[in-house]
Each structure stands twice: as structure tokens, then as C-alpha cells.
């Protein structure tokens, strides 16, 4: 497993360098002043994702849920 991951990181380091070079050759300096870096294209060096806030579950009576799920918008046919 770790050898496959190392091979993937190695391949992505070369691929991201090539992609950065290609992007810089075609870059418009007026629109994008900073040159692209290989880390911009390498998924292994991407910043970690921010943790999401946990979803707060609240207690709701079944009659409220039934009304939400079975109520149809005005003018639409019901499937029940």
C-alpha cells in the first residue's frame, strides 16, 4: 500500500510540474500576476479540507413530517 502511494505521489509531482509549466506558458500576466506553482496542481499537497459543522438533529412530531413529505405544491397532482 505505501509503495503504491509513494509511486502515486512521485507521478503526481512530475505531472503537476508539467501542468504548472503548461499553465505558465499560456498564462496572461495581466489577469493572473502570480505564476502557477506545481503545488497548485498536485492533489497530494492540497491543503486539508475544513471540518464541517455537525448537523444538529431536532425532535419533530410525525404529523409535521407527514405534512412536509406529503403536501404537494399548489396546482400539482399528488401521487398518493
RAMO-V581192 format. One record per helix or strand of 2 or more residues. SS is the DSSP state (H for helix, E for strand). FROM is the first residue (numbers start at 1). TO is the last residue. If there is no record, write none. Layout:
ss:from:to
SS:FROM:TO
SS:FROM:TO
//
This chain:
ss:from:to
H:2:25
H:38:40
H:43:45
H:62:70
//
